Protein backbone atom coordinates (compact mmCIF):
# COMPACT_ATOMS: atom_id res chain seq x y z
CA UNK A 1 0.00 0.00 0.00
CA UNK A 2 1.28 3.45 -0.90
CA UNK A 3 2.56 5.60 1.91
CA UNK A 4 1.27 9.13 2.44
CA UNK A 5 3.72 11.94 3.19
CA UNK A 6 2.74 15.46 4.23
CA UNK A 7 5.14 18.28 3.30
CA UNK A 8 4.70 21.44 5.38
CA UNK A 9 6.96 24.01 3.74
CA UNK A 10 6.29 27.58 2.62
CA UNK A 11 8.69 27.55 -0.36
CA UNK A 12 6.86 26.11 -3.38
CA UNK A 13 10.12 25.27 -5.17
CA UNK A 14 11.31 23.10 -2.29
CA UNK A 15 7.94 21.37 -2.04
CA UNK A 16 8.02 20.65 -5.77
CA UNK A 17 11.55 19.18 -5.64
CA UNK A 18 10.70 16.91 -2.70
CA UNK A 19 7.42 15.87 -4.33
CA UNK A 20 9.09 15.01 -7.65
CA UNK A 21 11.67 12.78 -5.94
CA UNK A 22 9.26 10.98 -3.61
CA UNK A 23 6.55 10.37 -6.19
CA UNK A 24 9.02 8.14 -8.04
CA UNK A 25 8.68 5.73 -5.10
CA UNK A 26 4.89 5.52 -5.32
CA UNK A 27 4.45 7.85 -2.35
CA UNK A 28 1.33 9.99 -2.17
CA UNK A 29 2.16 13.61 -1.36
CA UNK A 30 0.08 16.23 0.43
CA UNK A 31 1.32 19.82 0.62
CA UNK A 32 0.80 22.72 3.01
CA UNK A 33 2.43 26.14 2.78
CA UNK A 34 1.83 27.08 6.43
CA UNK A 35 1.48 25.46 9.84
CA UNK A 36 -2.27 25.91 10.21
CA UNK A 37 -3.07 24.23 6.89
CA UNK A 38 -0.53 21.53 7.72
CA UNK A 39 -2.36 20.60 10.91
CA UNK A 40 -5.70 20.65 9.08
CA UNK A 41 -4.41 18.23 6.42
CA UNK A 42 -2.91 15.98 9.06
CA UNK A 43 -6.19 15.76 10.96
CA UNK A 44 -8.17 14.93 7.80
CA UNK A 45 -5.79 12.29 6.40
CA UNK A 46 -3.96 9.17 7.53
CA UNK A 47 -0.36 10.39 7.29
CA UNK A 48 2.64 8.06 7.52
CA UNK A 49 5.37 10.73 7.70
CA UNK A 50 5.64 14.53 7.88
CA UNK A 51 8.41 16.67 6.42
CA UNK A 52 8.19 19.85 8.48
CA UNK A 53 10.01 23.14 7.95
CA UNK A 54 10.56 25.26 11.05
CA UNK A 55 10.34 28.77 9.61
CA UNK A 56 6.79 28.69 8.22
CA UNK A 57 3.93 31.21 8.54
CA UNK A 58 0.82 30.71 10.63
CA UNK A 59 2.27 28.34 13.20
CA UNK A 60 6.01 27.71 13.17
CA UNK A 61 7.41 24.21 12.91
CA UNK A 62 8.09 23.94 16.65
CA UNK A 63 4.42 24.64 17.42
CA UNK A 64 3.17 22.29 14.71
CA UNK A 65 5.40 19.48 15.96
CA UNK A 66 4.26 20.01 19.54
CA UNK A 67 0.56 20.02 18.59
CA UNK A 68 0.84 16.88 16.47
CA UNK A 69 2.78 15.07 19.18
CA UNK A 70 -0.12 15.67 21.56
CA UNK A 71 -2.26 13.47 19.29
CA UNK A 72 0.00 11.17 17.30
CA UNK A 73 3.34 9.35 17.09
CA UNK A 74 3.57 9.84 13.30
CA UNK A 75 7.15 10.18 12.08
CA UNK A 76 8.29 13.82 11.78
CA UNK A 77 11.39 14.97 9.88
CA UNK A 78 12.32 18.58 10.61
CA UNK A 79 13.57 20.47 7.55
CA UNK A 80 15.21 23.82 8.23
CA UNK A 81 18.08 26.20 7.59
CA UNK A 82 18.80 26.26 11.31
CA UNK A 83 21.79 24.08 12.19
CA UNK A 84 22.68 25.20 15.70
CA UNK A 85 22.96 22.46 18.32
CA UNK A 86 20.24 24.05 20.46
CA UNK A 87 17.75 24.05 17.57
CA UNK A 88 18.38 20.38 16.84
CA UNK A 89 18.05 19.48 20.51
CA UNK A 90 14.76 21.38 20.76
CA UNK A 91 13.45 19.48 17.74
CA UNK A 92 14.21 16.13 19.34
CA UNK A 93 12.81 17.28 22.68
CA UNK A 94 9.52 18.12 20.94
CA UNK A 95 9.41 14.62 19.47
CA UNK A 96 10.96 14.96 16.00
CA UNK A 97 12.32 11.70 14.58
CA UNK A 98 15.00 13.20 12.37
CA UNK A 99 16.48 16.55 11.38
CA UNK A 100 17.72 17.70 7.96
CA UNK A 101 19.32 21.09 7.38
CA UNK A 102 19.16 23.21 4.23
CA UNK A 103 20.69 23.14 1.71
CA UNK A 104 20.12 19.41 1.30
CA UNK A 105 20.56 16.79 -1.38
CA UNK A 106 17.16 15.65 -2.72
CA UNK A 107 18.61 12.17 -3.26
CA UNK A 108 19.82 11.96 0.33
CA UNK A 109 16.46 13.21 1.58
CA UNK A 110 14.69 10.65 -0.59
CA UNK A 111 16.90 7.84 0.75
CA UNK A 112 16.34 8.95 4.33
CA UNK A 113 12.55 9.18 3.90
CA UNK A 114 12.40 5.73 2.31
CA UNK A 115 14.53 4.31 5.14
CA UNK A 116 12.17 5.79 7.73
CA UNK A 117 9.10 4.47 5.90
CA UNK A 118 10.70 1.01 5.65
CA UNK A 119 11.35 1.16 9.38
CA UNK A 120 7.63 1.72 9.94
CA UNK A 121 6.80 -1.43 7.94
CA UNK A 122 9.47 -3.47 9.70
CA UNK A 123 8.24 -2.32 13.08
CA UNK A 124 4.72 -3.44 12.22
CA UNK A 125 5.92 -6.79 10.89
CA UNK A 126 8.09 -7.54 13.92
CA UNK A 127 5.61 -6.30 16.48
CA UNK A 128 5.02 -8.93 19.12
CA UNK A 129 1.46 -10.19 18.92
CA UNK A 130 -1.00 -10.24 21.83
CA UNK A 131 1.67 -9.59 24.43
CA UNK A 132 1.11 -7.40 27.45
CA UNK A 133 3.87 -6.48 29.89
CA UNK A 134 2.81 -5.68 33.43
CA UNK A 135 5.11 -4.27 36.09
CA UNK A 136 3.47 -2.89 39.19
CA UNK A 137 1.24 -0.06 37.86
CA UNK A 138 2.88 -0.03 34.42
CA UNK A 139 1.07 -1.92 31.62
CA UNK A 140 2.39 -2.04 28.04
CA UNK A 141 0.21 -3.51 25.30
CA UNK A 142 2.78 -4.32 22.62
CA UNK A 143 0.23 -5.23 19.98
CA UNK A 144 -1.68 -1.97 20.33
CA UNK A 145 1.45 0.12 21.10
CA UNK A 146 -0.26 1.52 24.16
CA UNK A 147 1.13 2.29 27.61
CA UNK A 148 -1.03 2.51 30.71
CA UNK A 149 -0.24 3.67 34.23
CA UNK A 150 -2.91 2.76 36.78
CA UNK A 151 -5.34 2.20 33.87
CA UNK A 152 -4.65 5.68 32.45
CA UNK A 153 -3.30 5.68 28.91
CA UNK A 154 -0.05 7.62 28.47
CA UNK A 155 0.44 9.84 25.41
CA UNK A 156 3.94 8.87 24.27
CA UNK A 157 5.76 10.02 21.16
CA UNK A 158 7.07 7.32 18.81
CA UNK A 159 10.67 7.57 20.02
CA UNK A 160 9.56 7.56 23.66
CA UNK A 161 7.52 4.39 23.16
CA UNK A 162 10.23 2.66 21.10
CA UNK A 163 12.86 3.49 23.70
CA UNK A 164 10.68 2.21 26.53
CA UNK A 165 10.02 -1.10 24.74
CA UNK A 166 13.70 -1.48 23.77
CA UNK A 167 14.81 -1.05 27.37
CA UNK A 168 12.08 -3.46 28.46
CA UNK A 169 13.13 -6.10 25.92
CA UNK A 170 16.62 -5.93 27.43
CA UNK A 171 15.48 -5.78 31.06
CA UNK A 172 18.21 -5.85 33.70
CA UNK A 173 20.86 -5.27 31.01
CA UNK A 174 22.87 -2.06 30.98
CA UNK A 175 22.64 -0.43 27.55
CA UNK A 176 25.14 2.20 26.40
CA UNK A 177 23.85 5.53 25.09
CA UNK A 178 25.52 4.88 21.73
CA UNK A 179 23.83 1.47 21.55
CA UNK A 180 20.44 3.05 22.29
CA UNK A 181 20.99 5.78 19.69
CA UNK A 182 21.86 3.23 16.99
CA UNK A 183 18.81 1.10 17.77
CA UNK A 184 16.16 3.80 18.21
CA UNK A 185 17.43 6.68 16.06
CA UNK A 186 19.42 4.66 13.49
CA UNK A 187 23.11 4.29 12.75
CA UNK A 188 23.07 7.36 10.48
CA UNK A 189 21.82 9.60 13.29
CA UNK A 190 24.26 12.48 13.80
CA UNK A 191 22.71 13.97 16.92
CA UNK A 192 23.88 14.04 20.50
CA UNK A 193 24.12 11.47 23.29
CA UNK A 194 22.00 13.93 25.27
CA UNK A 195 19.09 12.98 23.03
CA UNK A 196 18.79 9.72 24.98
CA UNK A 197 18.90 11.55 28.31
CA UNK A 198 16.26 14.02 27.13
CA UNK A 199 13.93 11.25 25.97
CA UNK A 200 14.38 9.35 29.26
CA UNK A 201 13.58 12.58 31.10
CA UNK A 202 10.34 12.96 29.13
CA UNK A 203 9.38 9.35 29.87
CA UNK A 204 9.96 9.86 33.58
CA UNK A 205 7.93 13.08 33.55
CA UNK A 206 5.00 11.42 31.80
CA UNK A 207 5.00 8.06 33.57
CA UNK A 208 6.49 8.95 36.94
CA UNK A 209 9.76 7.93 38.60
CA UNK A 210 7.98 5.74 41.13
CA UNK A 211 6.43 3.63 38.33
CA UNK A 212 9.17 3.59 35.70
CA UNK A 213 12.07 1.29 36.69
CA UNK A 214 14.67 2.86 34.37
CA UNK A 215 17.97 3.30 36.20
CA UNK A 216 20.87 5.44 35.04
CA UNK A 217 24.22 3.67 34.76
CA UNK A 218 26.72 6.39 35.53
CA UNK A 219 29.02 7.25 32.66
CA UNK A 220 27.47 4.56 30.47
CA UNK A 221 23.74 4.51 29.79
CA UNK A 222 20.52 3.06 31.22
CA UNK A 223 19.02 -0.17 32.53
CA UNK A 224 15.37 -1.26 32.79
CA UNK A 225 15.62 -2.82 36.24
CA UNK A 226 12.98 -5.43 37.03
CA UNK A 227 13.10 -7.58 40.14
CA UNK A 228 11.87 -11.04 39.21
C-alpha positions in Angstrom: 0.0 0.0 0.0 1.3 3.5 -0.9 2.6 5.6 1.9 1.3 9.1 2.4 3.7 11.9 3.2 2.7 15.5 4.2 5.1 18.3 3.3 4.7 21.4 5.4 7.0 24.0 3.7 6.3 27.6 2.6 8.7 27.6 -0.4 6.9 26.1 -3.4 10.1 25.3 -5.2 11.3 23.1 -2.3 7.9 21.4 -2.0 8.0 20.6 -5.8 11.6 19.2 -5.6 10.7 16.9 -2.7 7.4 15.9 -4.3 9.1 15.0 -7.6 11.7 12.8 -5.9 9.3 11.0 -3.6 6.6 10.4 -6.2 9.0 8.1 -8.0 8.7 5.7 -5.1 4.9 5.5 -5.3 4.5 7.8 -2.3 1.3 10.0 -2.2 2.2 13.6 -1.4 0.1 16.2 0.4 1.3 19.8 0.6 0.8 22.7 3.0 2.4 26.1 2.8 1.8 27.1 6.4 1.5 25.5 9.8 -2.3 25.9 10.2 -3.1 24.2 6.9 -0.5 21.5 7.7 -2.4 20.6 10.9 -5.7 20.6 9.1 -4.4 18.2 6.4 -2.9 16.0 9.1 -6.2 15.8 11.0 -8.2 14.9 7.8 -5.8 12.3 6.4 -4.0 9.2 7.5 -0.4 10.4 7.3 2.6 8.1 7.5 5.4 10.7 7.7 5.6 14.5 7.9 8.4 16.7 6.4 8.2 19.8 8.5 10.0 23.1 7.9 10.6 25.3 11.0 10.3 28.8 9.6 6.8 28.7 8.2 3.9 31.2 8.5 0.8 30.7 10.6 2.3 28.3 13.2 6.0 27.7 13.2 7.4 24.2 12.9 8.1 23.9 16.6 4.4 24.6 17.4 3.2 22.3 14.7 5.4 19.5 16.0 4.3 20.0 19.5 0.6 20.0 18.6 0.8 16.9 16.5 2.8 15.1 19.2 -0.1 15.7 21.6 -2.3 13.5 19.3 0.0 11.2 17.3 3.3 9.4 17.1 3.6 9.8 13.3 7.2 10.2 12.1 8.3 13.8 11.8 11.4 15.0 9.9 12.3 18.6 10.6 13.6 20.5 7.5 15.2 23.8 8.2 18.1 26.2 7.6 18.8 26.3 11.3 21.8 24.1 12.2 22.7 25.2 15.7 23.0 22.5 18.3 20.2 24.1 20.5 17.8 24.0 17.6 18.4 20.4 16.8 18.1 19.5 20.5 14.8 21.4 20.8 13.4 19.5 17.7 14.2 16.1 19.3 12.8 17.3 22.7 9.5 18.1 20.9 9.4 14.6 19.5 11.0 15.0 16.0 12.3 11.7 14.6 15.0 13.2 12.4 16.5 16.5 11.4 17.7 17.7 8.0 19.3 21.1 7.4 19.2 23.2 4.2 20.7 23.1 1.7 20.1 19.4 1.3 20.6 16.8 -1.4 17.2 15.7 -2.7 18.6 12.2 -3.3 19.8 12.0 0.3 16.5 13.2 1.6 14.7 10.6 -0.6 16.9 7.8 0.7 16.3 8.9 4.3 12.6 9.2 3.9 12.4 5.7 2.3 14.5 4.3 5.1 12.2 5.8 7.7 9.1 4.5 5.9 10.7 1.0 5.7 11.3 1.2 9.4 7.6 1.7 9.9 6.8 -1.4 7.9 9.5 -3.5 9.7 8.2 -2.3 13.1 4.7 -3.4 12.2 5.9 -6.8 10.9 8.1 -7.5 13.9 5.6 -6.3 16.5 5.0 -8.9 19.1 1.5 -10.2 18.9 -1.0 -10.2 21.8 1.7 -9.6 24.4 1.1 -7.4 27.4 3.9 -6.5 29.9 2.8 -5.7 33.4 5.1 -4.3 36.1 3.5 -2.9 39.2 1.2 -0.1 37.9 2.9 0.0 34.4 1.1 -1.9 31.6 2.4 -2.0 28.0 0.2 -3.5 25.3 2.8 -4.3 22.6 0.2 -5.2 20.0 -1.7 -2.0 20.3 1.5 0.1 21.1 -0.3 1.5 24.2 1.1 2.3 27.6 -1.0 2.5 30.7 -0.2 3.7 34.2 -2.9 2.8 36.8 -5.3 2.2 33.9 -4.7 5.7 32.4 -3.3 5.7 28.9 -0.1 7.6 28.5 0.4 9.8 25.4 3.9 8.9 24.3 5.8 10.0 21.2 7.1 7.3 18.8 10.7 7.6 20.0 9.6 7.6 23.7 7.5 4.4 23.2 10.2 2.7 21.1 12.9 3.5 23.7 10.7 2.2 26.5 10.0 -1.1 24.7 13.7 -1.5 23.8 14.8 -1.1 27.4 12.1 -3.5 28.5 13.1 -6.1 25.9 16.6 -5.9 27.4 15.5 -5.8 31.1 18.2 -5.9 33.7 20.9 -5.3 31.0 22.9 -2.1 31.0 22.6 -0.4 27.5 25.1 2.2 26.4 23.9 5.5 25.1 25.5 4.9 21.7 23.8 1.5 21.6 20.4 3.0 22.3 21.0 5.8 19.7 21.9 3.2 17.0 18.8 1.1 17.8 16.2 3.8 18.2 17.4 6.7 16.1 19.4 4.7 13.5 23.1 4.3 12.8 23.1 7.4 10.5 21.8 9.6 13.3 24.3 12.5 13.8 22.7 14.0 16.9 23.9 14.0 20.5 24.1 11.5 23.3 22.0 13.9 25.3 19.1 13.0 23.0 18.8 9.7 25.0 18.9 11.6 28.3 16.3 14.0 27.1 13.9 11.2 26.0 14.4 9.4 29.3 13.6 12.6 31.1 10.3 13.0 29.1 9.4 9.3 29.9 10.0 9.9 33.6 7.9 13.1 33.6 5.0 11.4 31.8 5.0 8.1 33.6 6.5 9.0 36.9 9.8 7.9 38.6 8.0 5.7 41.1 6.4 3.6 38.3 9.2 3.6 35.7 12.1 1.3 36.7 14.7 2.9 34.4 18.0 3.3 36.2 20.9 5.4 35.0 24.2 3.7 34.8 26.7 6.4 35.5 29.0 7.3 32.7 27.5 4.6 30.5 23.7 4.5 29.8 20.5 3.1 31.2 19.0 -0.2 32.5 15.4 -1.3 32.8 15.6 -2.8 36.2 13.0 -5.4 37.0 13.1 -7.6 40.1 11.9 -11.0 39.2 
